[in-house]
Amino acid sequence: MKPKQALRDISVERLIPGMYVVKLDIPWMQSPFMSNKVKIKSEREIALLKKSGAKVATIDLSKSTITKQGASALSKTAQAAANANTSPKKPENKTAPATDDKKSDANKNAEAQEKRRNEFKRSLTAAINLRAQAKKAIISLQNDLKIGKSVSPKVMAPLLSDTLDCLEKNNQALLNLAHVSSRSQKIADHVFSVFCVSLNLALQQKMDAKDIEALGIAALLHEAGWVQMPLQLMGKRKPYSAMELKLIHRHPQIGVDSLKMSALPSLSMRIISEHHELCDGSGYPKKLKMEAIHPLSRLLAVADIYDEKVHQLIDRPGMLPANALRDLYRLAKKGAYDESWVARLITLLGVYPISTAVKLNTDEKGIVREVAADNHLHPVVDIIYGRDGRLLNKVKNIDLAQPTSDTEATHIVEVLDPNNPKHDPKRRLILDI
């Protein structure tokens, strides 16, 4: 039997981490979360709720995990809690002055930020090591395919397991690396990026382990056909000729043919064969339509085209991550890509994806370093240029979700192009790992 709900309306001021919120007194679009049903994980999330204008929250005690002290405090203040239609009365403050509370909160925020930065640095170091191992494995797989050798799912299993573990601990670290590419290893970098983004989307949707495994294998091998083709076709940056297009449209089938002796899951083979099919029937090689394309093939198609647009892997120049998402959204609205997967990709990467160069209302310029799934408009930014337009001696890290002492909250006003000398005269607004 499912446990019965134990609902209680309380002031947002009295929320504590571990409480499961099922309703707020503000519209969903105004909420900082993707859903009004969410378990509070941190003081930061409570601060975001206060900032959004929420006054009253309905919590489900049966789904909450709070300490005995928290339960005791909740019990003592139950009579003071607000109902869903009225704002709670503020209790009289008979304790320490507010200034002391503010100092204490500021210290706690500073400590929490420092702890988060250190945790992220550790996660990024682990992700860099994983990326090196992954690229080595990807290049090895591609070399085997070039000479006609079969590949084994067992060889890919440790990489898949390690990547899932890394994503579950801190997906931001790997997403940082997914936006880095080198000219000499374009296919390997592309495969790694698509692999990370695809698995992230799968975890986001809490997919079945077998489906995740099939998707992961397909992502690692989806460009098996490209390794058999002239390398100059990748990242050509100008329109393909009719003959080149005919050859490119064959690469999914070439990839499937090269993998037939590899004893891969049948679903992986299907995803590889369909990852360039489009929902409106304009894709290749078979011009399948939405209903005939497996949902995981549609997922991989979205992850694949996003990375191709960002890293100039096709017959057009590369795009800024934010512009690539906008273009993908436009194409999905026209029916080419699965709208639900595009929406989930935007949810995952945010309005300002990691590596986006931005200008703040303070005239400072920097790079988006982290994106919170529940607050896309306020990412963590590494500030490179100061208010006077000069390079800083030391990079400054700002969490735009955190309150500042300024009268106006610090926020992003413009997306910049690192290739434009006016935006980035010193060529420093490029993600450097």
C-alpha positions in Angstrom: 0.0 0.0 0.0 1.1 3.5 -0.8 1.6 5.8 2.3 -1.2 8.3 2.7 -0.3 11.9 2.0 0.1 14.1 5.1 -0.3 17.5 3.7 0.4 20.7 5.6 0.5 24.4 4.6 3.5 26.3 5.9 5.3 29.5 5.4 8.1 29.4 2.8 10.2 31.1 5.6 9.9 27.8 7.6 10.9 25.4 4.8 13.9 23.3 5.5 15.9 20.8 3.3 14.2 17.5 3.1 10.7 18.8 2.9 8.7 17.6 -0.1 6.7 20.5 -1.7 3.6 19.6 -3.6 2.1 23.0 -4.1 3.0 26.7 -4.1 1.0 29.9 -4.0 2.5 31.2 -7.2 2.1 30.1 -10.9 4.4 27.3 -12.2 6.1 29.6 -14.7 7.1 31.9 -11.8 8.6 29.1 -9.8 12.3 28.5 -9.9 11.7 24.8 -10.3 10.7 22.7 -13.3 7.7 21.4 -11.3 5.8 22.6 -8.2 6.4 19.1 -6.8 9.9 18.9 -5.6 12.0 17.8 -2.6 14.0 20.7 -1.1 17.7 19.8 -1.2 19.4 23.0 0.0 19.1 26.4 1.6 19.9 27.8 -1.8 16.6 26.4 -3.2 14.7 27.9 -0.4 16.3 31.3 -1.1 15.3 30.9 -4.8 11.7 30.3 -3.7 11.6 33.4 -1.5 13.1 35.4 -4.4 10.3 34.1 -6.7 7.7 35.7 -4.5 6.3 32.4 -3.0 4.8 32.9 0.5 3.0 29.6 1.2 4.1 26.0 0.4 2.0 22.8 0.8 4.3 20.0 2.0 3.7 16.2 2.0 5.2 14.9 5.3 4.9 11.3 4.1 7.4 12.1 1.3 9.6 14.4 3.4 12.9 13.3 5.0 13.6 15.7 7.8 15.6 15.4 11.0 14.0 15.1 14.4 15.0 18.7 15.2 13.2 19.8 11.9 10.1 17.8 12.8 10.1 19.3 16.3 10.4 22.8 14.9 7.6 22.2 12.4 5.4 20.8 15.2 6.0 23.9 17.4 5.1 26.3 14.6 2.2 24.4 13.1 -0.4 26.8 14.5 1.5 29.7 12.9 1.6 28.2 9.5 -0.5 29.8 6.7 -3.3 28.2 4.8 -3.2 28.1 0.9 -5.1 31.4 0.6 -3.4 33.7 3.2 0.1 34.9 3.8 1.6 33.7 7.1 2.1 36.1 10.0 5.7 36.7 10.9 6.5 35.6 14.5 7.9 38.1 16.9 11.6 38.2 16.9 12.7 38.0 20.5 16.2 36.6 19.8 19.3 38.1 18.3 19.3 41.3 16.2 18.6 40.9 12.4 22.1 42.2 11.6 23.6 39.2 13.4 21.3 36.9 11.4 22.4 38.5 8.1 26.1 38.1 9.0 25.5 34.5 9.9 23.6 33.9 6.6 26.3 35.6 4.6 29.0 33.4 6.3 26.9 30.3 5.6 26.4 31.3 2.0 30.2 32.0 1.5 31.0 28.6 3.1 28.5 26.8 1.0 29.8 28.4 -2.2 33.4 27.5 -1.3 32.3 24.0 -0.6 30.5 23.8 -3.9 33.4 25.1 -5.8 35.8 22.6 -4.2 33.4 19.8 -5.0 33.1 20.9 -8.6 36.8 21.1 -9.0 37.1 17.5 -7.7 34.3 16.4 -10.1 35.9 18.2 -13.0 39.3 16.5 -12.3 37.5 13.1 -12.3 35.7 14.1 -15.5 38.9 15.1 -17.3 40.4 11.7 -16.4 37.3 10.0 -17.7 37.3 12.0 -20.9 40.9 11.0 -21.6 40.0 7.3 -21.1 36.9 7.6 -23.1 38.6 9.3 -26.1 41.3 6.6 -26.0 38.6 3.9 -26.1 36.7 5.7 -28.8 39.8 6.1 -31.0 40.6 2.4 -30.4 37.1 1.3 -31.5 37.3 3.5 -34.6 40.7 2.1 -35.5 39.4 -1.5 -35.2 36.4 -0.6 -37.5 38.7 0.9 -40.1 40.5 -2.4 -40.5 37.3 -4.5 -40.4 37.6 -5.9 -36.9 34.5 -6.5 -34.8 33.9 -4.7 -31.5 32.6 -6.2 -28.3 30.0 -4.6 -26.0 32.1 -6.0 -23.1 34.9 -3.5 -24.1 32.4 -0.6 -23.8 30.8 -1.7 -20.5 33.4 -0.2 -18.1 33.3 3.1 -20.0 29.5 3.2 -19.9 29.5 2.4 -16.2 32.1 5.0 -15.3 30.3 7.7 -17.3 27.0 7.0 -15.7 28.6 7.1 -12.3 30.3 10.4 -13.1 27.0 11.9 -14.5 25.0 10.9 -11.4 27.6 12.6 -9.1 27.9 15.8 -11.1 26.7 16.1 -14.6 27.9 19.7 -14.9 31.6 18.5 -15.0 31.1 16.3 -18.0 28.9 18.8 -19.7 31.8 21.3 -19.4 34.0 18.8 -21.3 31.3 18.0 -23.9 31.7 21.6 -25.1 35.4 21.3 -25.7 36.7 20.1 -29.1 40.1 19.8 -30.9 40.7 20.0 -34.6 42.9 16.9 -34.7 40.3 14.6 -33.0 37.0 15.9 -34.3 35.2 12.6 -34.6 36.4 11.3 -31.2 35.4 14.6 -29.5 32.0 14.6 -31.3 31.3 11.0 -30.2 32.3 11.8 -26.6 30.0 14.8 -26.5 27.0 13.0 -28.0 27.7 10.1 -25.6 27.6 12.4 -22.6 24.6 14.4 -23.7 22.6 11.3 -24.7 23.3 9.5 -21.4 22.4 12.7 -19.5 19.0 12.8 -21.2 18.5 9.1 -20.5 19.2 9.6 -16.8 17.0 12.6 -16.6 14.1 10.5 -17.8 15.0 7.6 -15.5 15.2 5.1 -18.3 15.4 1.3 -18.0 19.0 0.1 -17.6 18.8 -2.0 -20.8 17.7 1.0 -22.8 20.5 3.1 -21.4 23.0 0.4 -22.3 21.7 0.2 -25.8 21.7 4.0 -26.2 25.2 4.3 -24.8 26.6 1.7 -27.2 24.8 3.4 -30.1 26.2 6.8 -29.1 29.8 5.4 -29.0 29.4 3.8 -32.4 27.0 6.1 -34.2 29.7 7.5 -36.4 31.1 4.1 -37.4 30.3 5.0 -41.0 32.1 8.3 -40.9 35.5 6.6 -40.2 35.2 4.9 -43.6 34.7 8.2 -45.4 37.1 11.0 -46.5 37.9 13.0 -43.4 37.8 16.3 -45.2 34.1 16.1 -45.4 33.7 16.6 -41.7 33.7 20.2 -40.8 33.9 21.4 -44.4 32.1 24.7 -43.5 30.7 25.2 -47.0 27.9 23.5 -48.9 28.5 19.8 -50.0 28.3 18.9 -53.6 25.6 16.6 -54.8 28.1 13.7 -55.0 29.4 14.4 -51.5 25.8 14.5 -50.1 25.0 11.2 -51.7 28.1 9.7 -50.0 27.2 11.3 -46.6 23.7 10.0 -46.8 25.1 6.4 -47.0 27.2 6.7 -43.8 24.5 5.3 -41.3 24.1 2.2 -43.4 27.9 1.9 -43.9 28.2 2.0 -40.2 25.6 -0.7 -39.6 27.2 -2.9 -42.2 30.6 -2.6 -40.5 29.1 -3.6 -37.2 27.1 -6.7 -38.3 29.8 -9.1 -37.0 30.0 -7.3 -33.6 27.1 -9.0 -31.7 25.7 -5.7 -30.5 22.1 -5.3 -29.1 19.6 -5.1 -31.8 18.3 -1.8 -30.4 21.7 -0.3 -30.6 21.9 -1.2 -34.3 18.5 0.3 -34.9 19.5 3.6 -33.2 22.7 3.8 -35.3 20.8 3.2 -38.5 18.1 5.8 -37.7 20.0 8.6 -36.0 19.8 10.8 -39.1 16.1 10.1 -39.8 13.9 13.2 -39.2 10.3 13.2 -37.9 9.0 15.0 -41.0 10.4 12.3 -43.4 13.2 14.6 -44.7 16.1 12.6 -43.1 18.2 9.8 -44.4 18.9 7.0 -45.4 15.3 5.7 -45.5 13.2 9.0 -45.1 11.3 7.4 -42.2 8.7 9.5 -40.4 8.1 10.1 -36.6 6.0 7.0 -35.9 8.5 4.7 -37.6 11.6 6.1 -35.8 12.4 4.6 -32.4 12.2 7.2 -29.5 15.9 6.6 -28.6 16.8 7.2 -32.2 15.0 10.5 -32.0 16.9 11.3 -28.8 20.3 10.5 -30.4 19.3 12.6 -33.5 18.8 15.7 -31.2 22.1 15.2 -29.3 24.0 14.6 -32.5 22.7 17.6 -34.4 23.2 19.9 -31.4 26.9 18.9 -31.2 27.3 19.1 -35.0 26.0 22.7 -35.0 28.2 23.8 -32.1 31.5 22.2 -33.3 31.2 22.9 -37.1 31.1 19.3 -38.1 28.8 19.7 -41.1 28.8 22.0 -44.1 28.2 25.2 -42.2 30.3 27.2 -39.7 29.9 26.4 -36.0 27.3 28.2 -33.9 27.3 29.5 -30.3 25.6 27.0 -28.0 22.7 29.3 -27.2 22.1 29.9 -30.9 22.4 26.2 -31.7 19.6 25.5 -29.1 17.4 28.3 -30.6 17.9 26.9 -34.1 17.2 23.3 -32.9 14.0 24.6 -31.2 12.9 26.3 -34.5 13.5 23.1 -36.5 11.6 21.1 -33.9 8.6 23.5 -34.2 8.7 22.9 -38.0 8.5 19.1 -37.4 12.0 18.0 -38.2 13.1 16.9 -34.7 11.1 15.4 -31.7 9.9 18.5 -29.7 9.9 16.6 -26.5 13.6 15.6 -26.7 14.5 19.1 -27.8 12.6 20.5 -24.8 14.5 18.1 -22.5 17.8 19.1 -24.0 17.1 22.8 -23.3 16.1 21.8 -19.8 19.4 19.9 -19.4 21.7 22.6 -20.9 19.8 25.7 -19.9 19.1 28.9 -21.8 22.8 29.7 -21.5 24.6 26.4 -22.0 28.0 25.7 -20.4 30.8 27.5 -22.4 28.5 30.3 -23.5 30.3 33.7 -23.5 28.1 36.3 -21.8 28.0 40.0 -20.7 26.5 41.0 -17.4 24.6 44.1 -16.5 27.7 45.2 -14.6 29.6 45.3 -17.9 31.7 42.3 -16.8 32.2 39.5 -19.3 32.7 35.8 -18.7 31.9 32.2 -19.5 29.1 30.1 -18.2 30.6 27.4 -16.0 27.7 25.7 -14.4 23.9 25.6 -15.0 21.4 24.7 -12.3 18.5 22.5 -13.6 16.1 24.5 -11.5 17.4 28.0 -12.4 18.5 28.3 -16.0 18.5 32.1 -16.1 21.1 32.4 -13.3 24.1 30.2 -14.0 27.5 30.2 -12.4 29.8 32.5 -14.5 33.6 32.8 -14.6 34.3 36.5 -14.9 37.2 37.1 -17.3 36.9 40.9 -18.1 36.2 43.4 -15.4 33.8 46.4 -15.4 36.4 48.5 -17.1 36.8 46.1 -20.0 40.3 44.9 -18.9 41.3 41.3 -18.3 41.2 40.4 -14.6 44.4 39.2 -13.0 42.5 36.3 -11.5 39.2 34.8 -12.7 36.3 35.7 -10.5 33.5 33.1 -10.0 30.0 34.4 -9.6 26.8 32.5 -8.9 24.1 34.7 -10.4 21.4 32.9 -8.3 23.0 34.2 -5.1 21.9 37.6 -3.8 24.5 40.4 -4.0 25.0 43.7 -2.1 24.2 45.7 -5.3 20.9 47.5 -5.6 20.1 45.6 -8.8 20.6 41.8 -9.0 23.5 40.8 -11.3 22.2 39.2 -14.4 23.1 38.3 -18.1 22.2 41.0 -20.7 23.9 39.6 -23.8 25.3 36.5 -25.4 28.8 37.2 -26.9 30.7 35.8 -29.8 34.2 34.8 -28.8 35.2 35.1 -32.5 34.3 38.8 -32.5 37.3 40.9 -31.5 35.0 43.6 -30.2 33.5 41.1 -27.8 36.7 39.3 -26.9 39.8 41.3 -27.8 42.2 39.0 -25.9 40.6 35.7 -27.1 39.9 34.6 -23.6 36.1 33.9 -23.6 36.7 30.3 -24.7 36.2 27.4 -22.3 39.7 26.2 -21.3 39.9 22.8 -19.5 
